[in-house]
Amino acid sequence: MKLIHTADLHIGKSVCEHSMLDEQRHILAEILKAVETEKPEALLVAGDVYDKSVPSADAVAVLDDFLVKLSKTGTKVFVLSGNHDSAERLAFGSRLMNDRGVYMSQVYSGSFAPVTLKDGSGEVDVWLLPFVRPAAVRAYLKSDEERDEVVDYTSAMRMAIAQMNFTPGRRNVLLAHQFVTGAERSDSEENVGGLDNVDASVFEGFDYVALGHIHKPQNVALDAAGMPRVRYSGTPLKYSLSEKDHKKSLTVIELGVKADTGLSEIAVREIPLTPMHDVREIRGTFAELVSPDFQRKQLADGLKLDDYIYVKLTDENDVPDAALKLRGIYPNLMMLDYDNERTRNQKITVGEGKVEQKTPMELFSEFFTDMTKREMNEEEYEFVRDMIDGIWEAK
């Protein structure tokens, strides 16, 4: 059975106050072409369909148009809610859309019913597990003993998956939207240090797990034979400068028959996606960036002057109206910053190591020490830890 996996559409997103709707319409048309060419049994959209929980009317219209066109191809569509979505709004009308082969994830309730697909090798159950926090999982558990077992995101996911009743002999595909430990993050993702990590072991038993949340396409768990079973498709578009080197794509999965391992044979490949405008950074002095020779070199290298450009000026003194002048050459200038001796001296570094690898408590502790020139005492530490735990549970 052939499936196509994508995620993190973020329809309605603006980057540096620049609306991405036209870019999103273009890339959704590219996805539609891939579906028409590949003719998969289903398209899996693993969360963050919208960029906001209350999307704009234009964003809703873009998704509506996309789903209508997909339904006409005969390909089934599975749409999961992510942390940027409102699960309640995304689920609206889902029972009506089921008849058109469009399956929207429901609000988490502690119970699951798969959609069963069939091919020449048998049946495949597709499960949708929307973005969920530990507090939401505990709310639907019946006993104190079960609730006490949910202490973090890994135990919450393990408990949620335990509510799924697998049918022996069937292949199982899961859509989920979480941060799996070991995945490489980007600046455009919601980042809470290590608090929201989920261990990949919770997904054992699934033939394929289509993940959303992380913007770079990557495998995060391989089976004993080295085949990818848990994978992020990544976003179809670049949403920050940190993604400029990403190769955006769709993931194509082909599930075969069940093997002796209890899992199906699997093949995974990528279909490259080409945006209207790429994301890149240019740096140099103002005089260098506006020179005809510099522009000619970019064009000779196959680059476009109307790409989404992030500029680093190396002039020691600020250039008056630099952004306005540069937009005359680079119309999609997203951000202008300086990298010189003055700005380097002004930078404040909090702690060592990557921020995304630290917990909120570690980050606050480093900030407290940097501001007060002393470490927190035990009472202060306990107070802040309780506050962080309470705030994150309430999100």
N, C-alpha and C positions, 0 to 999 in steps of 0.2 A: 504494500500500500504506500502510495506517495503522498507526502504531506509537505506543505510549505510553512515555515515558521518565521514570524516577524514579531516585533514588539516596540513599545515606547514610541508610538507615533507622535504623541504630544501635540495633537491638533489644536491650533489656536495659539501656539507658543510665539512669544516675541523674544528676540535675542538683541540685546543692546538697543531696546526700543524699536527694533525693526521687525515688523510682522513677517512671519514665515508662512503665511497661508498660501501664497502663490507657489512657493517652493514645495509645500506639502501637497498641493493639488497635482503638481508635476510628478512627484515621487509616488503618489498613490496611483497615478496613471501608469507609471513604470511597473508597479506591483501588479496591477491589473493585467498588463501585457504578459508578465511572467506567468500568471495564473492561466491565461488563455493559451500560452505556448506549452507549458508543462502539464496542464490538465491534471492537477492533483485531486485527490479525493477531498481534501480540506485545506483551508488556510487557517493557521493558528496565530492569533494576535494576543500576545502574552502581557497585556496590561499597559497602563498609562496611555490609554487611547486619547484622552484629552490632556491638556496641560494644566487645567484647573478643574476643581470640583464643580464649579458653576461655569460651564463653557459659554462662550459668546454664541449668538445666533449664527454668525458666519461659520464658526467651528462646527456647530451641530449640522449645518447644511452640507459642509464638506464631507463629514462622516456619512450622512444620509445618502448622498450621491454615490459615495464609494460602495456602500453596502448594497444599494439597489443594483449597481452595475455588476458587482460580484455575484449576486443572487441569480442574475440572468445567465451566468456562465454554467450554472449547475453545480458549481463547487460549494461544498458546505463551508461555513465560516464560524469559527469559535472565537468569541471576544471576551477577554478577561478584564476585570477591573483592577487597576493598580493603585498605588498610594496617592497618585495625583487625581484619580477619578473619584466621583461620588458613586459608590456601589449601587445606591438606591436609584439614582438617575439613570445609570447605565442599564439597569435591569428593567427599566420601564418598557412595556410592550414586548417583552421577551417571549411570552407565550404565543403571541400572534406571529412573531418573526420565526419561531420554530418551524412553522409550516412552510416557510420559504427557505429552510436550510440555514438560517442564521441563528446561532445559539449564543445568547448573552449570559454572562455569569450572573448568578443570583447573589443576593446579600448573604454573607456567611451566617449559617444557622446551625452548624454542627452536624448536618446531614447532607449526603451527597447521592446524586443519581446520575450515572454516566450516560453519555450518548453513544450508542453502539453503531459502528460502521462495519461494513463487510467487504471482503475481497476474496480472491481465489484461494487465499491461505487461511481463511477463517474470519473471526470477528475481532474487532479492536474497540475497546472501551476508552472513550475520551473523557477525562475528568477535569473539572475546572475548580481550582482553589484560589479564590481572590486574595489580594493582599490582606493579611490579617496580623493583628498584634496579639501578644499573649493574653491581654485582658479580654479580648473578644472570644478567644478559645475557652478561657475559664468560665465565661458567662453561660456557655451551653453545656457544661459538664454537670453530671447529676450528683456526684459524690464529692465530699471534701477530700477524700484520698486522691481522686483524679485531679482535682483543682490544685492540690499541693504539689503534684508532679510537674505542673507547668510553671517553671521558674525563669525561662528565657525563651528566645525565639526558636531555638532548636527543639526544645521539649514541646513548645506550642505546635510547631509544624508536625512533629512526630505524633502528637495526640490527635491533631486534625486528620492526618492521613489514616490513622487507625480506625476512623469512622467510615472509611471506604471499604465496602464489601466486594472484594474481587471475585469474579467468576472463574473457576479453574479452567485452564486451557486457553483463555483469552489473552490477547496482547493488551497492554495498558499504556496509555499516553496521558501525561499530566501537564496542564498549563498552570504555572505558578509565577508569582511576582514577589521575589524576596532577594536579599543579598546573601549569596552562598559563599561561605568562607573560602578565601583564596582567589576570588574574582578580582580583576583589575578595574578600578573605578575611574571615572572622569569627573571634571569639575562641575558638570551640569546636572549631576545626580544629587538627590537629597542625601546628605552625609551626616551620620550620627556616630562616627567613630566605630568601635567594635560592638556596640550594644545590640545591633539588629542582625548579627551574623547567624546564619543557619548552616549547620554541618551537612555536607552532601550525603552523608550516610542515611539521612531520613528518607531519601528517594529510592533506596534499594527496592528492587522488585518491579519498578517501572521499566518498560522497554525504551521509552524516551521521555525526557522531561524538558518541555519548552519553557524556558525561563525568560522573564522580563525584569527590568529594573536597572541593569548595568548596560551602558551604552556601547561598549566595545564587544564585537562578536568574539566569542571564546568558548572553549570547552572547559568545564570545571570538574567533571568526573568521567573517568573511563572505566569500562568493565575490564575483566581479567584478560580479555583478548586485545585490549587497547582501543576498543571502539567507543566513540563518544555517546554517552547515555544522558548526560545532563549538560545542557548547553544554553548559553545566551546568544540570541541572534544579533543583538545590538540594535541600535536605532537605524532607520533607513536614511536619516539625515544627520549631519554634523551640527550639534547644538552648542558648541563652545570651542574656544581655541585649543583646549586640551585634546579635542577629538580630531585635530587637523590631519593627523597621520593615519587615522582609522581608514580601513577599506570597507565601506558600507556595503551591505549585501543582504540577500535573503538566504535562509538556510533551507535546503531541500533534504527531506528525510525519506528514505525508502525502507519500510519494514518488511522483512521476509517471514519465513515460517519460524515457529518456535524451535530453538536448538536444544541440545542436551543440557545446557546451562539453565534452562528454564526461561531464558529471554529469547526474543526473536533475533534473527539475523538483521543487521542494520547497515545502511550506507548513508553517509552524510556528505553533502557538497554545498558549495555556495554559488549564488547568482549575483554578480556585481551589480550595483545600482549606481547610476550616474545622475547627480543633481544638476539643476540649472546653473548653480554657482558653487564653486568650491570654497573652502575656508582655509585661509593661509595667513602667515605673518610675514611682513617685510620690515627690515630695520636698516638704519643708516642715518646720515644727517639729512636735514630737510632738503638741502641743495642736491644731494644724491638722489633722493626719492622723486624729485620733480624733474630730473634731467631726462632729456629725450633718449640718451644712451641707455639709461636704466630701464626705461619703459620698453625700448626695442628689445633688450635682452630678455625681459619677461615674456614678451610675445614670441620671441624666437624659441623660448623654452616650452612653448605650448600653454603658457599661463594666460589668464584673462584679467584685464584691468578692472572688470566689473565683478570679480569674485568678492566674497565677504572678507575684507581686509582688516587685519589688526596691525597697527603701526607702532613700532618702537623707534622713537627718535633718539639719536645719540648726541645731539647738540648739547653743549654744556649750559647754554642759556635758552630759555623758552622762546619759541618762535611765535610772534603775534599772529593770531587767526590761522594757525597751522592747519587745524582740522578743516576749516572752510576752504582753504586753498587746495588742500590735498583732495577734497571731494570733487574738485574740478577735473581731476585725473582718475581718481578711484571713487566712483559714485556710491559704492556700497561700503564705504569706510565704517567699520563697526566701533572701533575704539582706538584712541591715540594715547600713548603713554611715553614717558621718557625713561631712558636707561643711561644714566650718567653718574658722575661722582657724587653729585648732590643727592640724587634719589637713592643711590646705594647706601649712603650714610644715614638716610632717614628711615630705612627699613628696620622693623623690629621683628626679630625672630623669636617665637615662643617655643621653647623646647627644641629637642633634636628629633630627627626622624620624620616620617610622613604623618601628616595630621590624620589622614583617613585610617591609619593603623592604630590610633589612640582612642580610648573610650572618652565619653564626655567628662567623666570624673578626672581622668588624667589631664585633659586639656584645661579644665577649670583649676586644677591644682597648680599647673604650670603658670596659668594666668595670675592666680592669687600670689604666688611666690614672686613673679615678675613685678607686680604692682606694689606689694607690701614689703618686699625684701626679707620675708620670713616664710616658713612653711606653716600650714594650718595645724592647729592643735587637734586633739582627738575629738573634742566636742564639736568644733567647727567642721571637721571632716565628716562626722556622722550626720550633722545637720544638712550639709550640702548634698551628700549622697542620697539622703531621704528625699530631698527636694527634686533632684534629678530623676530618681526612680518614679516619683509621683507625676512629674510633668510628662515623662515619656509614656507612662501607662495611660495618661489621659488623652494623648494625641490621637 
